[in-house]
């Protein structure tokens, strides 16, 4: 038995829901699902309270180190930053998260993006806080990191081949029949004394 690690999750974002960019530098990851509960009490509950879920909301809170590669910020982080101060479609991104080891835990949805600095001290590494506030459904998806089953290959015929009496191999070993030995000839040959 082993214990799962918090860093097993990977987050990816997209403008169109088809082309995905990783959100690199993650230091914290916290998805939330918040149901709205309404009282559903009636006389038949015998004095016990009853609830019903009437709505669900979701969000994802991340923190990430501000990564620079070849004098460029991480592309995923930049997509999030560019949503700041925008309206409508420009304030939204698709986001998905999944277990990077292929375990069956993966979600995807569309969200309004929030982006703020979370570390600003003189001695701090630059860190940003990115919040995805769900806009509509967050659905379970097949894990993109799950390995696909290897295609089955046709059975390979045996490579063993029969060898004929003259030391050659027939062109079609499967149809080759080992010649029978005439027992009477063999007995006569063994009974004849050597000269």
N, C-alpha and C positions, 0 to 999 in steps of 0.2 A: 504494500500500500504506500502511495506517495500523496503529497499535498500539492494541489494546483498552485501555480504562481500568478500573482496579480498581473504581471507583465505579459501574460499569454495573449492578450488581446491586441488586435491591430485595427486601426481606424483609417478609413479611406473616404475621400470626398469627391464630388463630381458636380459639374454644372448641368449636365444633361441626363444623368442617371445611367450612362453607358460607358463613358471614359472616366476611369477612376485614378485619383492621385493619392498616394499614401500621406497621412499626416504624421510626419516624423518628429522625433525629439520628445515623445510623450514621457511625462513623469507622473501623471495621475489620470485616472480614467474612471468615470462614475456615471453609468446610465441609470435613469430613474423612470419608473412607471407609476403614475399617481391616479388611482381610480376615484371617481366621485361617488360617494355612497349616500343613498337616500333611505329614510326610514320606511320600512314596509311592514309596520305593525298591524295586527288585527286581533280580533277577539279569540281566534283559534290558536294563538301562540302561547296560551296559558301563562301569560305574564312575562314571557321572554321577548327580548327585543329582536327584531329582524331587519336586515339591510338588503339593499339591492344596488348593484352597480349600474349607473345610468350614463356614465361617460368615462373615457380614459384619456389621459394626457401623458406625454413622455418628453424627456429631455436627456441630453448628454453633456456632461461637464468634463472638460479636459484641461490639463495643463501641459505645457511643452516648452522645452528649451529652444531658444531662437537659434536655429542652425544656419550657418553660412557655408556654402560650398562653391568654390571658384568665384568668389565675390558675388554670389547670388543667394538670397534667402530661400528656404525650403518652399517648393512650389505649392504644396498643400497648405502651409501656413499662409502664404500670400493670397491664395484664393479666399481664405477666411478673412484676412485683413481687409481685402477689397470690398467686403460686404458692409463695412462700417459706414454709417451715415447714409445708406441707400434705402430705397423704397421698392416695394413690389418684388418682381422677379430678381432684381439685383441684390436684394437682401437675403436671398435664400440659396441654399445648396442642398444637394442630396448627400446623405451620410450613411455609411454602413460600417458595422464593426463585427468582428468575428475572431474566433480562436485561431491563432496563427499556426497551431499544431494540427488543425483539421478536425478538432472535436466538434460535435453537433451543437454549436451555439453561435447563432449569427442573426443579425437584424439589419433592417434597412428602412429609411424614411426620408422625408423632406423636411427641412427645418429653417427657421430664421436664425441667423448667425450673430452671436455677440463676441466681441474681441477686445480684451483689455490687458494692460500690463499688470503682472502680478508680483514682480520683483523689481524694485527700482533703487535699491541701496547702492552705495559706492562700491562695495565689495561683492555685490551679487552678480551671478550669471543672469543674463536677461532671460526672463521667463514670461510667457503669456498665458492668459486664461481664455479658453475658447468655449463658448456655450452654444449648444444647438437646442433651440426650443421647437419642439415638434409642431409641424403644420400638417395635420392629417394623420393618417394611419402609420404606425411603425410595424412592419410585418416581419415575420420570421422568414429567412431565406436559406437556401442551401449554402453551406460554407464554401466560399471560393477556394479555400486552402485545402479542402478535402481532396485526397488523391483519387483520381479516376481509376477504375479497375482496368487492369491490363487486358488488351484484346486477346481472345482465345485464338490459339494458332491451330491449324489442322494437324492431325496426327501425322508424325513423320514415319514413313515406312522403314523397316529394319535395314540397317546398312550391311548386315551380314550377307555375304554372297557365297554360293556354292562354287567349288572349283572342280572342273571336269578332270577326267583321267589324264589328259595331256598337260595339265597345269594351267589351263586357261579358264577364265571366268565367263560363264554364259552371259549374253546380253540381257536376259530376263531371268534373274535368279529365282523369282517367285514361281516360275513355270518349270524350273529345272528339277529333274527327278534323278536321285542318286541311283546309278545302275546297280542291279542286284548281282550278287556273286553266286555263281553256279557251285553248289556245295559238292557235287560229284567231281567236278574238275579240280576243286581245291583238295579233296581227299586223295585223288589220284596223284596229284603233284607232290603231296607230302609223303606218299608211300613209295615213290620211286627213289631208289638209292642213288646217291651221288657217285659219279664215275671217278 
